[in-house]
Amino acid sequence: MARWFGRAARSGSAPSPSSLGHRRPGTVALASPAGLSARPAAVRPRRWTGRVAARRRSRDTPGPSLFRRAAEILFAAVVLGLAAPLLAAAALAALADRSGPAIERVARIGRHGRPFTLYRLRVCAGAFGRLLRLCRIEDVLQLVNVLKGEMALVGPRPEAPGSAAEHARWIPCWRDREAVRPGVTGWAQVYLAVSPLERGGSLAGARRMLDYDLYYVQHQSLRFDLRILLATLRLVLVQARAG
């Protein structure tokens, strides 16, 4: 989903969640809430290691964890149900195109480094395909991964095994971002706006993304997640209007 947000800010530091939604999408530069650093990009990753490792070793508290999971399942089921007619039409159009399977299955790395298969709808070419891309219908199937518990609605971007191994080799604390499930959207995806192609050839871009991801891991909360989801919706609407 990072490719949605080519217009998002490329600021030198990762903003905090306190003022989410108070600025025009694409120019986000937010102030920090009391007690939270507004500049995780300026903090070397190793300073986060102890905090993230502690979260890794400890179990989530039962109440918030169960509530979050129930909310994810409900949201994913409702959206998939509402989108089912459009998904079926898109799948039939992709099959008629005869250039590949309707549903793409790609390998990704999940929580604690466990591999999983991410589902993505292949969108056909033409006017109908452009309409579907504006709706981001190809990414809706990731909600199947949410239902299976392999992904969350909000979290770090799921990485390909090769990219994850390469980044872990060269970037300290890269694996610490795997303390939580990867997300359909996330703090880095919305506010860093580094495309997969751009990050693919740039360790500097991956390091910067890691700072945002570790910031999210450290400050994860239901309120933070809701604000990221609202910001994602705003940016998708802006992208659709521009298209």
Sine and cosine of phi, psi and omega as CSV:
sin_phi,cos_phi,sin_psi,cos_psi,sin_omega,cos_omega
0.00,0.00,-0.16,0.99,-0.01,-1.00
-0.86,0.51,-0.46,0.89,-0.06,-1.00
-0.95,0.31,-0.20,0.98,0.06,-1.00
-0.91,0.42,-0.49,0.87,-0.33,-0.94
-0.93,-0.36,0.72,0.69,0.01,-1.00
-0.89,0.46,-0.28,0.96,-0.01,-1.00
-0.99,-0.13,-0.01,1.00,-0.07,-1.00
-0.96,0.30,0.18,-0.98,-0.13,-0.99
-0.93,0.36,0.51,-0.86,0.11,-0.99
-0.85,-0.52,0.79,0.62,-0.06,-1.00
-0.95,0.32,0.27,-0.96,-0.04,-1.00
-0.98,0.20,-0.11,0.99,0.02,-1.00
-0.63,-0.78,0.43,-0.90,-0.01,-1.00
-0.99,0.13,0.83,-0.56,0.00,-1.00
-0.95,0.31,0.31,-0.95,0.03,-1.00
-1.00,-0.05,0.17,-0.99,-0.06,-1.00
-0.99,0.15,-0.01,1.00,-0.23,-0.97
-0.90,0.43,-0.64,0.77,-0.11,-0.99
-0.93,-0.37,0.46,0.89,-0.05,-1.00
-0.83,0.56,0.78,-0.63,0.03,-1.00
1.00,-0.05,0.00,1.00,-0.03,-1.00
-1.00,-0.04,-0.01,1.00,0.03,-1.00
-0.79,-0.61,0.32,-0.95,0.00,-1.00
-0.89,0.45,0.72,-0.69,0.03,-1.00
-0.81,0.58,0.71,-0.71,0.01,-1.00
0.98,-0.20,-0.23,0.97,0.03,-1.00
-0.74,-0.68,0.75,0.67,-0.10,-1.00
-0.99,0.13,0.82,-0.57,0.12,-0.99
-0.55,-0.83,1.00,-0.09,-0.28,-0.96
-0.96,-0.28,0.45,-0.90,0.05,-1.00
-0.99,0.12,0.32,-0.95,-0.04,-1.00
-1.00,-0.04,0.58,-0.81,0.16,-0.99
-0.95,0.31,0.29,-0.96,-0.01,-1.00
-0.85,0.52,0.75,-0.66,0.07,-1.00
1.00,0.03,-0.11,0.99,0.00,-1.00
-0.90,-0.43,0.69,-0.73,0.03,-1.00
-0.95,0.30,0.69,-0.73,0.03,-1.00
-1.00,-0.06,0.03,1.00,-0.08,-1.00
-0.77,-0.63,0.87,0.49,0.03,-1.00
-0.90,0.43,-0.43,0.90,0.00,-1.00
-0.93,0.38,-0.35,0.94,0.01,-1.00
-1.00,0.03,-0.10,1.00,-0.03,-1.00
-0.99,-0.12,0.77,-0.63,0.01,-1.00
-0.92,0.40,0.63,-0.78,-0.08,-1.00
-0.81,0.58,-0.54,0.84,-0.08,-1.00
-0.91,0.43,-0.35,0.94,0.03,-1.00
-0.94,0.33,-0.33,0.95,0.03,-1.00
-1.00,0.00,-0.21,0.98,-0.22,-0.98
-0.85,0.53,-0.74,0.67,-0.04,-1.00
-0.88,0.47,-0.66,0.75,-0.04,-1.00
-0.93,0.38,-0.70,0.71,-0.02,-1.00
-0.93,0.36,-0.62,0.78,0.03,-1.00
-0.89,0.46,-0.62,0.79,0.03,-1.00
-0.90,0.43,-0.65,0.76,0.04,-1.00
-0.91,0.42,-0.60,0.80,0.01,-1.00
-0.89,0.45,-0.67,0.75,-0.08,-1.00
-0.96,0.27,-0.52,0.85,-0.06,-1.00
-1.00,0.04,0.45,-0.89,0.07,-1.00
-1.00,0.04,0.49,-0.87,0.09,-1.00
-0.89,0.45,0.56,-0.83,0.07,-1.00
-0.91,0.41,0.67,-0.74,-0.15,-0.99
-0.84,0.54,-0.68,0.74,-0.09,-1.00
-0.87,0.49,-0.91,0.42,-0.01,-1.00
-0.85,0.52,-0.58,0.81,-0.02,-1.00
-0.91,0.42,-0.71,0.70,0.00,-1.00
-0.92,0.39,-0.65,0.76,0.00,-1.00
-0.91,0.42,-0.69,0.73,0.01,-1.00
-0.89,0.46,-0.68,0.73,-0.01,-1.00
-0.92,0.40,-0.67,0.74,0.03,-1.00
-0.89,0.45,-0.65,0.76,0.02,-1.00
-0.91,0.42,-0.63,0.77,0.03,-1.00
-0.89,0.45,-0.70,0.71,-0.02,-1.00
-0.90,0.44,-0.70,0.72,0.00,-1.00
-0.89,0.46,-0.73,0.68,-0.01,-1.00
-0.88,0.47,-0.74,0.67,-0.04,-1.00
-0.89,0.46,-0.67,0.74,-0.02,-1.00
-0.91,0.42,-0.67,0.74,0.00,-1.00
-0.91,0.42,-0.73,0.68,-0.03,-1.00
-0.91,0.42,-0.68,0.73,0.03,-1.00
-0.90,0.44,-0.62,0.79,0.04,-1.00
-0.91,0.42,-0.69,0.72,0.01,-1.00
-0.92,0.38,-0.57,0.82,-0.05,-1.00
-1.00,0.04,-0.06,1.00,-0.10,-1.00
-0.82,0.57,-0.72,0.69,0.02,-1.00
-0.87,0.49,-0.66,0.75,0.01,-1.00
-0.93,0.36,-0.61,0.80,0.06,-1.00
-0.89,0.45,-0.66,0.75,0.01,-1.00
-0.90,0.43,-0.68,0.73,0.02,-1.00
-0.90,0.44,-0.66,0.75,0.02,-1.00
-0.91,0.41,-0.63,0.78,0.01,-1.00
-0.91,0.40,-0.67,0.75,0.04,-1.00
-0.90,0.43,-0.64,0.77,0.04,-1.00
-0.91,0.42,-0.63,0.78,0.02,-1.00
-0.92,0.39,-0.62,0.78,0.04,-1.00
-0.92,0.39,-0.62,0.78,0.02,-1.00
-0.92,0.40,-0.45,0.89,0.01,-1.00
-0.93,0.36,-0.44,0.90,0.06,-1.00
0.83,0.55,0.56,0.83,0.04,-1.00
-0.93,-0.38,0.18,0.98,0.02,-1.00
0.42,-0.91,0.02,-1.00,0.01,-1.00
-0.92,0.38,0.44,-0.90,0.01,-1.00
-0.94,0.34,-0.56,0.83,-0.02,-1.00
-0.91,-0.42,0.84,-0.54,0.04,-1.00
-1.00,-0.01,0.64,-0.77,0.05,-1.00
-0.86,-0.51,0.88,-0.47,-0.06,-1.00
-0.83,-0.56,0.58,-0.82,-0.01,-1.00
-0.98,0.20,0.70,-0.71,0.04,-1.00
-0.64,-0.77,0.30,-0.95,0.02,-1.00
-0.97,-0.24,0.77,-0.63,-0.04,-1.00
-0.96,-0.28,-0.43,-0.90,-0.05,-1.00
-0.89,0.46,0.66,-0.76,-0.01,-1.00
0.85,0.52,0.43,0.90,0.08,-1.00
0.98,0.19,0.17,0.99,-0.01,-1.00
-0.98,0.21,0.77,-0.64,0.01,-1.00
-0.97,0.25,0.48,-0.87,0.10,-1.00
-0.50,-0.87,0.20,-0.98,0.01,-1.00
-0.98,-0.21,0.86,-0.51,0.02,-1.00
-1.00,-0.05,0.69,-0.72,-0.03,-1.00
-0.98,-0.18,0.69,-0.73,-0.01,-1.00
-0.55,-0.84,0.70,-0.71,-0.01,-1.00
-0.99,0.14,0.75,-0.66,0.07,-1.00
-0.99,0.13,0.81,-0.59,-0.05,-1.00
-0.99,-0.14,0.72,-0.69,-0.03,-1.00
-0.97,0.25,0.20,-0.98,0.05,-1.00
-0.99,0.14,0.11,-0.99,0.05,-1.00
0.99,-0.14,-0.07,-1.00,-0.06,-1.00
-0.89,0.45,-0.65,0.76,0.01,-1.00
-0.91,0.43,-0.63,0.77,0.04,-1.00
-0.90,0.43,-0.63,0.77,0.04,-1.00
-0.90,0.44,-0.63,0.78,0.05,-1.00
-0.89,0.46,-0.67,0.74,0.00,-1.00
-0.91,0.42,-0.61,0.79,0.01,-1.00
-0.92,0.40,-0.60,0.80,0.05,-1.00
-0.89,0.46,-0.56,0.83,0.05,-1.00
-0.99,0.16,-0.12,0.99,-0.06,-1.00
0.83,0.55,0.61,0.79,-0.09,-1.00
-0.92,0.40,-0.44,0.90,-0.04,-1.00
-0.92,0.40,-0.39,0.92,-0.02,-1.00
-1.00,-0.03,-0.14,0.99,-0.03,-1.00
-0.90,0.44,-0.51,0.86,-0.01,-1.00
-0.91,0.41,-0.26,0.96,0.08,-1.00
-0.89,0.45,-0.32,0.95,0.07,-1.00
-0.91,0.41,-0.38,0.92,0.13,-0.99
-0.90,0.45,-0.65,0.76,0.07,-1.00
-0.90,0.43,-0.55,0.84,0.07,-1.00
-0.91,0.41,-0.70,0.72,0.03,-1.00
-0.87,0.49,-0.59,0.81,-0.01,-1.00
-0.98,0.21,-0.15,0.99,0.00,-1.00
0.99,0.10,0.15,0.99,-0.02,-1.00
-1.00,0.08,-0.41,0.91,0.01,-1.00
-0.74,-0.68,0.29,-0.96,0.13,-0.99
-0.93,-0.37,0.20,-0.98,0.10,-0.99
-0.92,0.40,-0.62,0.78,-0.02,-1.00
-0.81,-0.59,0.72,-0.70,0.02,-1.00
0.17,-0.99,-0.01,-1.00,0.05,-1.00
-0.88,0.48,0.45,-0.89,0.02,-1.00
-0.91,0.43,0.73,-0.68,0.05,-1.00
-0.93,0.36,0.77,-0.64,-0.06,-1.00
-0.98,-0.21,0.48,-0.88,0.12,-0.99
-0.94,0.35,0.51,-0.86,-0.04,-1.00
-0.82,0.57,-0.67,0.74,-0.01,-1.00
-0.90,0.43,-0.70,0.71,0.02,-1.00
-0.90,0.43,-0.67,0.74,-0.01,-1.00
-0.89,0.46,-0.68,0.73,0.00,-1.00
-0.91,0.41,-0.66,0.75,0.00,-1.00
-0.91,0.41,-0.70,0.72,0.00,-1.00
-0.92,0.38,-0.62,0.79,0.03,-1.00
-0.90,0.44,-0.48,0.88,-0.01,-1.00
-0.94,0.33,-0.60,0.80,-0.15,-0.99
-0.95,-0.31,-0.29,0.96,-0.10,-0.99
-0.90,-0.43,0.88,-0.47,0.01,-1.00
-0.87,0.50,0.62,-0.78,0.10,-0.99
0.93,0.38,0.28,0.96,-0.02,-1.00
-0.86,0.51,-0.63,0.77,-0.05,-1.00
-0.93,0.37,-0.28,0.96,0.00,-1.00
-0.91,0.42,-0.39,0.92,0.04,-1.00
-0.94,0.35,-0.27,0.96,0.00,-1.00
-1.00,0.06,0.19,0.98,0.07,-1.00
-0.94,0.34,-0.32,0.95,0.04,-1.00
-0.82,-0.58,0.24,-0.97,0.03,-1.00
-0.94,0.35,0.57,-0.82,0.11,-0.99
-0.91,0.42,0.37,-0.93,-0.11,-0.99
-0.86,-0.51,0.38,-0.93,0.13,-0.99
-0.91,0.41,-0.60,0.80,0.15,-0.99
-0.70,-0.71,0.09,-1.00,-0.05,-1.00
-0.10,-0.99,0.10,-1.00,-0.03,-1.00
-0.87,0.49,-0.74,0.67,0.01,-1.00
-0.93,0.37,-0.65,0.76,-0.04,-1.00
-0.88,0.47,-0.63,0.78,-0.07,-1.00
-0.98,0.20,-0.71,0.70,-0.20,-0.98
-0.97,-0.26,-0.27,0.96,0.07,-1.00
-1.00,-0.01,-0.63,0.78,0.11,-0.99
0.83,0.55,0.73,0.68,0.12,-0.99
-0.98,-0.19,0.86,-0.51,-0.07,-1.00
-0.94,0.34,0.38,-0.93,0.03,-1.00
-0.84,0.54,-0.64,0.77,-0.01,-1.00
-0.91,0.40,-0.66,0.75,-0.01,-1.00
-0.91,0.40,-0.66,0.75,-0.01,-1.00
-0.95,0.32,-0.46,0.89,-0.08,-1.00
-0.87,0.49,-0.52,0.86,-0.02,-1.00
-0.95,-0.32,0.28,0.96,-0.12,-0.99
-0.68,-0.74,0.95,-0.31,0.11,-0.99
-0.93,0.37,-0.51,0.86,0.03,-1.00
-0.89,0.46,-0.67,0.74,0.05,-1.00
-0.90,0.44,-0.62,0.78,0.02,-1.00
-0.93,0.38,-0.61,0.79,0.04,-1.00
-0.89,0.45,-0.66,0.75,0.00,-1.00
-0.91,0.40,-0.65,0.76,0.06,-1.00
-0.88,0.48,-0.62,0.78,-0.01,-1.00
-0.88,0.48,-0.63,0.78,0.03,-1.00
-0.87,0.50,-0.68,0.73,0.04,-1.00
-0.91,0.42,-0.67,0.74,-0.01,-1.00
-0.90,0.44,-0.68,0.73,0.00,-1.00
-0.93,0.37,-0.55,0.84,0.09,-1.00
-0.87,0.49,-0.69,0.72,0.02,-1.00
-0.91,0.41,-0.68,0.73,0.00,-1.00
-0.85,0.52,-0.67,0.74,-0.05,-1.00
-0.95,0.32,-0.58,0.81,-0.12,-0.99
-0.93,-0.36,0.36,0.93,-0.04,-1.00
-0.86,0.51,0.73,-0.69,0.06,-1.00
-0.33,-0.94,0.27,-0.96,0.04,-1.00
-0.89,0.46,-0.64,0.77,0.00,-1.00
-0.90,0.43,-0.69,0.72,0.04,-1.00
-0.87,0.49,-0.70,0.71,0.01,-1.00
-0.87,0.49,-0.71,0.71,-0.01,-1.00
-0.88,0.47,-0.65,0.76,-0.01,-1.00
-0.93,0.36,-0.59,0.81,0.07,-1.00
-0.92,0.40,-0.65,0.76,0.03,-1.00
-0.89,0.45,-0.66,0.75,0.03,-1.00
-0.91,0.42,-0.65,0.76,0.04,-1.00
-0.90,0.43,-0.61,0.79,0.05,-1.00
-0.89,0.47,-0.71,0.70,0.01,-1.00
-0.87,0.49,-0.69,0.72,0.02,-1.00
-0.86,0.50,-0.71,0.70,-0.04,-1.00
-0.93,0.36,-0.58,0.82,0.05,-1.00
-0.90,0.43,-0.67,0.74,0.02,-1.00
-0.90,0.44,-0.66,0.75,0.05,-1.00
-0.89,0.46,-0.67,0.74,0.02,-1.00
-0.89,0.46,-0.67,0.75,-0.02,-1.00
-0.92,0.40,-0.65,0.76,0.02,-1.00
-0.91,0.42,-0.62,0.79,0.01,-1.00
-0.93,0.37,-0.51,0.86,-0.02,-1.00
-0.98,0.21,0.00,0.00,0.00,0.00
